[in-house]
């Protein structure tokens, strides 16, 4: 069995300049390592905010590094520099809006400002891209809300197989 490749892209002007410690990337990696039981390789990168910069990183991670899954954390709010959703829209072949709906609903039970977040997901070739908030707590809440169908989605697009610890998240694959 080959390893699944998961990229975590932190989108932050301050973290990319070293002015702010990246807490989102490590939080996402920790969650994945606790949850996924199959072999995996994780690559973390940091990029500044901005549509062109984020789109270039997403393309590189999907096309050149051949990520099965990309988690982009940050840049999903309503401020002018938050353009991660637009960057993702520039690179995907199809959008999967249910992911964003589920993340906003889950985070809305925790904080009223979750409605301002613009997370989503989409597919580029054999890569699933999911945009997440930048807060470590919101990352965990989001992943808990949406990760059960992720392994099956990866199966459907021809990506590498992943499985999860059912005590944390039970991967949902329809019985055939």
MARTITI-837746 format. One record per residue: x, y, z of N, C-alpha, C in turn. Coordinates in steps of 0.001 Angstrom, whole numbers, plus 500000, padded with zeros to 6 digits. Example, Ala and Ser with C-alpha at 12.3 -4.5 7.8 and 13.67 -1.06 7.14 Angstrom:
2
513190494310507800512300495500507800513200496700507800
512850497750507080513670498940507140512900500030507870
# end
This chain:
176
500849498805500000500000500000500000500885501246500000
500612502157499116501382503393499082500765504410500031
501558505386500375501103506415501305500219507443500608
499187507848501315498403508992500859499228510248501132
499059511232500279499785512495500443498788513582500801
499036514211501936498162515288502399498996516542502584
498571517626501953499239518917502093498388519823502969
499058520547503837498396521553504668498999522896504284
498161523769503767498604525085503320498041526144504265
498921526764505040498507527867505900498549529148505086
497445529871505088497330531118504339497338532261505348
498451533001505381498574534083506361499719535008505963
499419536287505808500479537261505528501504537276506659
501016537373507900501938537494509043502754536225509273
502139535061509178502889533817509391503910533603508283
503578534001507049504521533816505936505748534708506095
505609535813506831506734536721507081507459536386508388
506962535398509129507574535046510405507196535968511548
506190536826511334505747537763512372504748537124513340
504228535974512958503161535320513723503393533823513627
503291533139514741503480531689514738502289531005514068
502588530120513131501535529341512479501000528331513489
499760528504513896499129527545514804498131526669514066
497615527144512932496630526386512163497215525148511514
498355525285510865498997524147510204499318523013511169
500005523318512284500282522256513251499016521634513849
497978522444514067496724521906514617496082520932513626
496078521290512347495509520402511325496326519115511231
497652519231511250498500518029511164498281517118512367
498225517698513549498003516892514756496671516145514657
495619516827514210494304516199514086494363515040513092
495000515256511953495106514211510935495889513005511448
497003513247512128497838512139512614497124511320513687
496258511946514468495469511213515471494331510441514833
493816510910513698492598510378513108492837509340512014
493798509574511160494045508683510023494951507535510458
494520506322510161495278505130510571496092504523509432
495799504881508208496540504338507067497827505157506862
498798504587506113500061505303505886499826506639505176
500521507685505635500363508984505005501636509792505110
501784510690504171502860511673504169502190513033504231
502676513878505149502089515216505294503157516255504979
502785517207504146503648518333503793502942519601504245
503674520463504955503083521749505374503813522892504697
503027523855504229503562525072503629502806526274504167
503445527429504047502818528702504427502926529635503235
501834530329502933501826531300501839501136532574502317
501498533715501741500758534935502075499333534861501541
498466535672502116497112535827501591497191536368500172
496106536216499458496024536752498102495638535666497119
494781536022496230494204535064495278495264534378494414
496145535140493804497151534557492909498134533669493666
498579534134494835499543533369495627498959532032496080
497753532059496589497112530839497084496815529890495923
496307530417494816496012529572493655497275528888493147
498391529611493101499652529021492635500088527871493546
499956528055494846500324526987495791499400525779495642
498101526025495507497158524911495344497460524122494075
497736524829492990498086524149491731499357523311491901
500365523896492534501630523190492712501448521944493571
500712522071494661500500520928495556499697519820494876
498711520195494080497887519199493392498604518590492187
499196519427491367499740518965490085501167518439490172
502008519078490974503417518686491038503726517778492220
503221518109493408503464517253494571502493516068494569
501422516184493829500396515146493676499710514810495004
499250515850495685498509515652496933497175514974496641
496789514055497515495461513452497460494445514392498111
494898515069499156494049515969499933494865517200500277
494273518361500083494883519619500516493928520271501497
494439520614502665493692521408503638494326522795503634
493574523806503214494053525184503222493416525880504413
494228526355505360493673526967506554493957528461506564
492916529234506730493027530685506772492583531327505473
492342532623505548491957533382504372490525533181503930
489670532690504850488282532409504475487285533432505032
487788534470505687486893535477506262486496536543505249
485863537624505729485378538664504823486322539847504624
487530539812505178488415540961504990488963540961503560
489390542117503062489810542213501663490924541240501256
491851540915502151492957540007501806492543538534501877
491397538226502459490928536841502577490363536386501237
491195535745500437490775535348499096491002533862498826
491120533067499888491320531634499702490165530996498919
488897531310499206487811530703498429487883531048496935
488249532287496631488361532688495231489525531951494549
490631531802495276491787531079494739491429529618494472
490709529005495407490297527621495198489378527524493973
488458528466493845487540528447492699488303528540491380
489443529231491382490252529366490169490916528060489742
491091527107490684491874525904490363491071524604490332
489841524613490827489092523349490902488300523070489631
487990521784489445487137521349488341485671521317488766
485432521066490052484065521039490576484063521431492047
483005522122492443482845522538493835481970521528494570
482261521353495850481467520494496733480968521365497896
479901522145497690479470523141498670478977522573499997
478592521306500026478111520722501278479142520759502395
480419520701502039481474520765503051481411522089503804
481320523190503075481257524503503716480016524672504565
478895524171504048477649524265504815477777523537506146
478348522330506125478496521542507350479475522200508324
480567522764507805481539523417508690480943524653509353
480226525468508583479614526667509175478566526287510216
477791525254509941476773524815510907477433524343512202
478495523550512087479173523038513288479821524168514077
480513525069513387481183526166514086480194527191514620
479018527298513980477990528217514445477441527847515808
477582526579516182477153526148517521478152526583518584
479357526995518150480425527381519066480589528897519141
480515529562517979480757531005517928479847531643516867
479249532768517208478293533437516312478944533921515023
480229534239515057480898534778513868481209533704512815
480889532453513071481129531388512085480390531664510779
479311532388510857478536532699509652479328533566508674
480383534231509162481214535078508308482243534278507516
482440533032507878483477532223507248482991531643505925
483908531545504973483535531143503619484242529855503207
484261528854504095484903527588503756484123526868502672
484840526002501958484215525171500945485146524021500630
484850523315499572485715522233499103485492522072497617
486471521441496983486363521184495562487378520155495127
487266519743493887488134518704493337488935519288492183
490214518999492171491101519297491042491748517974490651
491298517390489564491844516105489138491596515035490186
492678514488490743492585513462491789492894514037493170
492684515344493321492963516023494587491689516653495135
491404516365496394490317517031497112490933518203497866
490375519388497672490839520597498358489730521049499297
490090521250500566489133521730501565489706522994502184
488926524069502194489364525300502851488786525335504261
489638525678505208489278525680506628489517527064507225
488877527346508352489215528577509069490668528487509576
491204529589510064492578529597510553492733529263512023
491682529368512809491745529107514244491881527614514529
492854527210515379492992525784515707491705525141516232
490959525840517068489706525267517570488688525086516453
488590526074515561487647525976514443488085524908513441
489390524698513307489895523637512427489413522289512930
489581522030514222489154520754514804487644520579514669
486878521612514986485423521533514867485019521248513425
485681521913512481485368521727511062485685520309510614
486879519823510932487273518486510490486376517411511109
486009517580512370485101516619513007483748516597512301
483324517748511789482020517845511134482004517239509737
483148517233509046483118516869507616483980515674507227
484771515130508141485774514161507694485232512766507391
484099512378507944483584511020507713483453510675506226
482961511556505360482859511211503937484138511464503128
485165512055503724486381512374502975487041511131502379
487224510030503146487847508853502527487085508337501303
485762508327501362484966507869500228485090508838499053
485118510133499332485304511119498274486648510880497577
487687510605498357488997510313497766488929509068496887
488185508041497338487985506840496509487351507217495173
486314508033495223485550508385494022486370509163492993
487318509967493458488109510769492519489403510067492103
489643508866492621490828508111492223492084508434493006
491921509024494186493062509335495047493432508096495875
494492508215496665494921507109497518493891506822498616
493843505578499020492972505097500092493441505660501428
492508506152502226492814506463503626491723505853504492
492116505539505719491145505039506687491356505780507993
490354505715508841490365506495510075490176505600511290
490537506151512431490286505489513708488801505690514019
488011504613514027486569504782514238486210505339515614
487128505303516554486860505900517861486875507432517770
487500507959516718487561509409516518486563509825515441
486725509279514241485825509535513103485686508205512349
484483507753512184484268506526511418484098506913509948
485047506455509118484965506741507683483681506130507141
482934506919506384481683506429505818481906506046504355
481809504771504093481833504258502722480566503447502548
479750503784501564478512503015501351478816501542501089
477968500703501586478109499264501340477678498983499898
478491498186499204478152497881497810477718496448497652
# end
